[in-house]
Amino acid sequence: MFWGVDRGLVLNLLILVISVYLILLNDYKKLVVLISSVFIFWVLFYLILGNEFNYFIINTLSVYKEMNYLHGIIHPVPFSEDPNSYRASKTLILIIFSLLISLSLFFRSNKEYSTQLKIILLFFSIISFFSYIYALSRSDGPHIKHIFGYPLIFFSIYLSYLLIKFLSNRIQNIPRFINYFFLTLFFGFLSFKILDINFKKIKNYNERFQIYSYLPDEHFLRKDEAIFIKKAKKIVNKYDCIHLFTNDAVFLYLLKTKSCTKFYFVWSAGSIEKQKELIANFDKNKMIIANGPKDDWDIPLSKKLFLVKEYIDDNFYKQQTIEKWDILLSK
């Protein structure tokens, strides 16, 4: 839940699945440990955050309710000419087959497959199914591609087992550890080729981490961004807080200032309700940083947050343009 409420949702669904499984096994000892751990976490969470806990719950429910609409990307129709349709179709087919295979094995009394293997396969098929929520909330190529990893893991395990089983039946008296040795060797080689592991970078990670930690902000910025930050600081220093109408939420950190509203990342104020809430919290006596190259990262903010755009046009004017960003002041 701390890492991301969408991942937290999937994790809690998995906890629910595991709890049901433990009930079916009558393993109440592990069930009590699991439920107790979750309960203790939420109690500590509440005690540590205090009033912030209520805001966390409100924000989380808002994300679950509206996030699928905020991205503005419609999921491609399978087997169509839509962008990323092939990738989505391929991933959905593998998820469906993984569920069918795992459920078939789990509810079939087949001694050729151990209980542990059945549980692992069922577990990964459920993860694949639940994790497709990511692709439904933002149905672009990269997010659909990310989900493909889970069914890929499922079929890697399943097909590896079938391969070992085939070799064992064909070659008599072959020690089991040899099968696993060659399998481990194969996947190890594959991992090195795909992941491009560099042991030198692993060894000096601590040194590199400290060096990067002390580098100035300008080191990580483009030239136009660095120029904007340098010039905008002189204006921002006159205000206790500012408004953003740009997707460059990092400006709050770089300018060492704070947002006048909770919508520090205005991209998330997509619904009519949230736009009205943002407008109600706008302070006319503050400045606004607007536009910028990242506004076209998704649907342009002027189209997506049309109510906010109308309010800004009626109550603010462009004071100046620095590089690619506008400084707006109240009329």
C-alpha positions as CSV (number, residue, x, y, z in Angstrom):
1,M,0.0,0.0,0.0
2,F,2.9,2.4,0.7
3,W,4.5,1.6,-2.7
4,G,1.3,2.1,-4.7
5,V,-2.4,1.7,-3.9
6,D,-2.9,-0.2,-7.2
7,R,-0.2,-2.8,-6.2
8,G,-1.6,-2.8,-2.7
9,L,-5.0,-3.7,-4.0
10,V,-3.6,-6.7,-5.9
11,L,-1.6,-7.7,-2.9
12,N,-4.6,-7.7,-0.6
13,L,-6.6,-9.7,-3.1
14,L,-3.8,-12.3,-3.0
15,I,-3.9,-12.3,0.7
16,L,-7.6,-13.0,0.5
17,V,-6.9,-15.9,-1.9
18,I,-4.2,-17.3,0.4
19,S,-6.6,-17.0,3.4
20,V,-9.3,-19.0,1.5
21,Y,-6.7,-21.6,0.6
22,L,-5.6,-22.0,4.3
23,I,-9.2,-22.4,5.3
24,L,-9.6,-25.2,2.8
25,L,-6.5,-26.9,4.2
26,N,-7.8,-26.4,7.8
27,D,-4.4,-24.7,8.5
28,Y,-5.8,-22.2,11.0
29,K,-2.5,-21.6,12.7
30,K,-1.0,-20.0,9.6
31,L,-4.3,-18.3,8.9
32,V,-4.2,-16.6,12.3
33,V,-0.6,-15.5,11.8
34,L,-1.5,-14.1,8.4
35,I,-4.7,-12.2,9.5
36,S,-2.9,-11.0,12.7
37,S,-0.1,-9.6,10.7
38,V,-2.4,-7.7,8.4
39,F,-4.4,-6.4,11.4
40,I,-1.3,-5.3,13.3
41,F,0.0,-3.5,10.2
42,W,-3.2,-1.5,9.8
43,V,-3.3,-0.6,13.5
44,L,0.3,0.6,13.4
45,F,-0.5,2.4,10.1
46,Y,-3.4,4.3,11.8
47,L,-1.4,5.1,15.0
48,I,1.6,6.4,13.1
49,L,-0.3,8.5,10.5
50,G,-2.9,9.9,12.8
51,N,-5.2,12.3,10.9
52,E,-3.3,11.5,7.7
53,F,-4.8,8.0,7.8
54,N,-8.2,9.4,7.0
55,Y,-6.8,11.4,4.0
56,F,-5.0,8.2,2.9
57,I,-8.3,6.3,2.9
58,I,-10.2,9.1,1.0
59,N,-7.4,9.4,-1.5
60,T,-7.2,5.6,-2.0
61,L,-10.9,5.2,-2.6
62,S,-10.7,8.2,-5.1
63,V,-7.9,6.5,-7.0
64,Y,-9.8,3.2,-7.2
65,K,-12.9,5.1,-8.4
66,E,-11.4,7.4,-11.0
67,M,-8.0,6.2,-12.0
68,N,-9.2,4.1,-15.0
69,Y,-10.8,7.3,-16.4
70,L,-7.9,9.7,-15.7
71,H,-5.5,8.1,-18.2
72,G,-8.0,8.6,-21.0
73,I,-6.7,5.5,-23.0
74,I,-9.3,3.1,-24.1
75,H,-8.2,-0.6,-24.0
76,P,-7.6,-1.9,-27.5
77,V,-10.3,-4.3,-28.8
78,P,-8.7,-7.8,-29.1
79,F,-7.9,-9.0,-32.7
80,S,-8.6,-5.6,-34.1
81,E,-6.6,-2.9,-35.8
82,D,-6.4,-0.8,-32.6
83,P,-2.9,0.2,-31.5
84,N,-1.4,-2.5,-29.2
85,S,-4.2,-4.9,-30.0
86,Y,-1.8,-7.7,-30.8
87,R,0.0,-7.2,-27.5
88,A,-3.2,-7.1,-25.5
89,S,-4.7,-10.2,-27.3
90,K,-1.5,-12.2,-26.8
91,T,-1.4,-11.3,-23.0
92,L,-5.1,-12.0,-22.5
93,I,-4.9,-15.4,-24.3
94,L,-1.9,-16.5,-22.1
95,I,-3.7,-15.3,-18.9
96,I,-6.8,-17.3,-19.9
97,F,-4.8,-20.4,-20.7
98,S,-2.8,-20.1,-17.4
99,L,-6.0,-20.0,-15.4
100,L,-7.5,-23.0,-17.3
101,I,-4.3,-25.0,-16.9
102,S,-3.7,-24.2,-13.2
103,L,-7.4,-24.7,-12.2
104,S,-7.5,-28.0,-14.2
105,L,-4.4,-29.3,-12.4
106,F,-5.5,-28.0,-9.0
107,F,-8.8,-29.8,-9.0
108,R,-7.6,-32.9,-10.7
109,S,-6.1,-35.8,-8.6
110,N,-3.0,-36.3,-10.7
111,K,0.0,-37.6,-8.8
112,E,2.3,-36.6,-11.6
113,Y,2.0,-33.0,-10.4
114,S,3.0,-32.3,-6.8
115,T,0.7,-30.2,-4.6
116,Q,3.4,-27.6,-4.3
117,L,3.7,-27.2,-8.1
118,K,-0.1,-26.9,-8.4
119,I,-0.1,-24.2,-5.8
120,I,2.7,-22.3,-7.4
121,L,1.1,-22.4,-10.9
122,L,-2.3,-21.4,-9.5
123,F,-0.7,-18.6,-7.6
124,F,1.0,-17.1,-10.7
125,S,-2.1,-17.5,-12.8
126,I,-4.1,-15.5,-10.2
127,I,-1.3,-12.9,-10.1
128,S,-1.5,-12.6,-13.9
129,F,-5.3,-12.2,-13.7
130,F,-5.3,-9.5,-11.0
131,S,-2.3,-7.6,-12.3
132,Y,-4.0,-7.0,-15.6
133,I,-5.8,-4.2,-13.7
134,Y,-2.6,-2.1,-14.4
135,A,-3.2,-2.6,-18.2
136,L,-6.9,-1.7,-17.8
137,S,-6.1,1.5,-15.9
138,R,-3.5,2.6,-18.5
139,S,-4.0,0.6,-21.7
140,D,-0.8,1.7,-23.6
141,G,1.9,-0.6,-25.0
142,P,4.4,-0.4,-22.1
143,H,1.9,-1.2,-19.3
144,I,0.4,-4.1,-21.3
145,K,4.0,-5.3,-21.9
146,H,4.7,-5.2,-18.2
147,I,1.8,-7.5,-17.4
148,F,3.1,-10.0,-20.0
149,G,5.9,-10.9,-17.5
150,Y,3.6,-12.8,-15.1
151,P,2.0,-15.3,-17.6
152,L,5.6,-15.6,-19.0
153,I,6.8,-16.8,-15.6
154,F,3.8,-19.2,-15.3
155,F,4.6,-20.9,-18.7
156,S,8.3,-20.9,-18.0
157,I,7.7,-23.0,-14.8
158,Y,5.0,-25.2,-16.4
159,L,7.0,-25.9,-19.6
160,S,10.2,-26.4,-17.7
161,Y,8.4,-29.1,-15.6
162,L,7.1,-30.8,-18.7
163,L,10.7,-30.7,-20.2
164,I,12.2,-32.3,-17.1
165,K,9.4,-34.9,-17.0
166,F,10.0,-35.7,-20.7
167,L,13.8,-36.1,-20.2
168,S,13.2,-38.3,-17.1
169,N,10.9,-40.6,-19.0
170,R,13.3,-40.8,-22.0
171,I,16.5,-41.2,-20.1
172,Q,16.4,-43.8,-17.4
173,N,18.2,-43.5,-14.1
174,I,19.3,-39.9,-14.7
175,P,19.9,-38.2,-11.3
176,R,17.3,-35.6,-10.6
177,F,19.9,-32.9,-9.6
178,I,21.4,-33.1,-13.1
179,N,18.0,-32.1,-14.6
180,Y,17.8,-29.1,-12.3
181,F,21.5,-28.2,-12.8
182,F,21.1,-27.9,-16.6
183,L,17.8,-26.1,-16.2
184,T,19.3,-23.6,-13.7
185,L,22.3,-23.2,-16.1
186,F,19.9,-22.5,-19.0
187,F,17.8,-19.9,-17.2
188,G,20.9,-18.3,-15.6
189,F,22.4,-17.8,-19.0
190,L,19.1,-16.5,-20.3
191,S,18.9,-14.0,-17.4
192,F,22.4,-12.7,-18.0
193,K,21.6,-12.1,-21.7
194,I,18.3,-10.4,-21.1
195,L,19.2,-8.4,-17.9
196,D,22.7,-7.5,-18.9
197,I,24.0,-8.0,-15.4
198,N,27.2,-6.0,-14.6
199,F,29.0,-7.2,-11.5
200,K,31.2,-4.1,-11.5
201,K,28.2,-1.9,-11.1
202,I,26.9,-4.1,-8.3
203,K,30.2,-4.0,-6.5
204,N,30.6,-0.2,-6.5
205,Y,26.9,0.6,-6.0
206,N,27.4,2.2,-2.6
207,E,30.1,4.5,-4.0
208,R,28.0,5.5,-7.0
209,F,24.9,6.0,-4.8
210,Q,26.8,8.5,-2.6
211,I,28.2,10.4,-5.6
212,Y,24.7,10.8,-7.2
213,S,23.2,11.8,-3.9
214,Y,25.4,14.9,-3.7
215,L,25.1,16.0,-7.3
216,P,23.3,19.3,-7.7
217,D,19.7,19.4,-9.1
218,E,21.0,20.9,-12.4
219,H,22.9,17.8,-13.2
220,F,19.6,15.9,-13.8
221,L,17.8,18.6,-15.8
222,R,17.7,19.6,-19.4
223,K,19.2,23.0,-20.3
224,D,15.8,24.7,-20.7
225,E,14.6,23.2,-17.4
226,A,17.7,24.5,-15.5
227,I,17.2,28.0,-17.0
228,F,13.5,28.1,-16.0
229,I,14.2,27.0,-12.4
230,K,16.9,29.6,-12.0
231,K,14.7,32.5,-13.3
232,A,11.4,31.3,-11.7
233,K,13.0,31.1,-8.2
234,K,13.1,34.9,-8.1
235,I,9.4,35.1,-8.7
236,V,8.4,32.1,-6.5
237,N,10.2,33.5,-3.5
238,K,7.5,36.2,-3.2
239,Y,4.8,33.6,-2.5
240,D,4.2,31.1,0.4
241,C,2.9,28.6,-2.1
242,I,2.1,28.3,-5.8
243,H,-0.3,26.6,-8.2
244,L,0.7,24.2,-11.0
245,F,-1.2,23.8,-14.2
246,T,1.5,21.6,-15.7
247,N,2.6,18.0,-15.4
248,D,6.0,19.1,-14.1
249,A,5.1,18.3,-10.5
250,V,8.9,18.1,-9.7
251,F,9.0,21.9,-10.0
252,L,7.7,22.1,-6.4
253,Y,10.8,20.3,-5.2
254,L,13.2,22.1,-7.5
255,L,11.8,25.6,-6.6
256,K,11.8,24.6,-2.9
257,T,8.2,25.7,-2.5
258,K,4.8,24.0,-1.8
259,S,1.5,23.6,-3.6
260,C,-1.4,25.7,-2.5
261,T,-3.7,22.7,-2.9
262,K,-3.4,19.0,-2.4
263,F,-3.4,18.7,-6.2
264,Y,0.3,19.0,-6.6
265,F,0.0,16.7,-9.6
266,V,-2.9,18.3,-11.4
267,W,-3.0,15.4,-13.9
268,S,-4.9,13.4,-11.3
269,A,-7.8,16.0,-11.1
270,G,-9.6,14.5,-14.1
271,S,-13.2,14.1,-13.0
272,I,-15.7,16.9,-12.9
273,E,-15.9,16.5,-9.2
274,K,-12.2,16.8,-8.7
275,Q,-11.9,19.8,-11.1
276,K,-14.5,21.7,-9.1
277,E,-12.7,20.8,-5.9
278,L,-9.5,22.1,-7.3
279,I,-11.1,25.3,-8.5
280,A,-12.7,25.9,-5.0
281,N,-9.2,25.7,-3.5
282,F,-7.6,28.1,-6.0
283,D,-6.2,31.2,-4.4
284,K,-6.4,34.2,-6.8
285,N,-3.6,35.9,-5.0
286,K,-1.0,33.2,-6.0
287,M,0.9,32.5,-9.1
288,I,0.5,29.6,-11.5
289,I,3.1,27.8,-13.5
290,A,1.4,26.5,-16.7
291,N,2.1,24.6,-19.8
292,G,5.4,23.0,-20.8
293,P,6.5,20.0,-23.0
294,K,5.1,17.4,-20.6
295,D,1.5,18.7,-21.0
296,D,1.2,16.5,-24.1
297,W,2.5,13.4,-22.3
298,D,-1.2,12.4,-22.0
299,I,-4.3,14.2,-23.1
300,P,-3.4,18.0,-23.0
301,L,-4.3,19.5,-19.7
302,S,-6.3,22.3,-21.5
303,K,-8.6,19.6,-22.8
304,K,-8.6,17.2,-19.9
305,L,-9.1,19.8,-17.2
306,F,-11.3,22.1,-19.3
307,L,-13.2,23.5,-16.2
308,V,-9.9,24.5,-14.6
309,K,-8.7,25.9,-17.9
310,E,-11.8,28.1,-18.1
311,Y,-11.4,29.3,-14.6
312,I,-7.7,30.2,-15.1
313,D,-8.5,32.1,-18.4
314,D,-11.1,34.2,-16.5
315,N,-9.1,35.0,-13.5
316,F,-5.4,34.9,-14.5
317,Y,-3.2,36.5,-17.2
318,K,0.2,35.5,-18.7
319,Q,2.8,37.7,-17.0
320,Q,5.8,36.2,-18.9
321,T,7.1,33.1,-20.6
322,I,10.3,31.5,-19.4
323,E,11.7,29.0,-21.9
324,K,8.6,26.8,-22.5
325,W,6.6,27.5,-19.3
326,D,4.2,30.4,-18.6
327,I,4.0,32.4,-15.4
328,L,0.4,33.4,-14.7
329,L,-0.7,36.0,-12.2
330,S,-4.2,36.9,-11.0
331,K,-6.0,39.7,-12.8
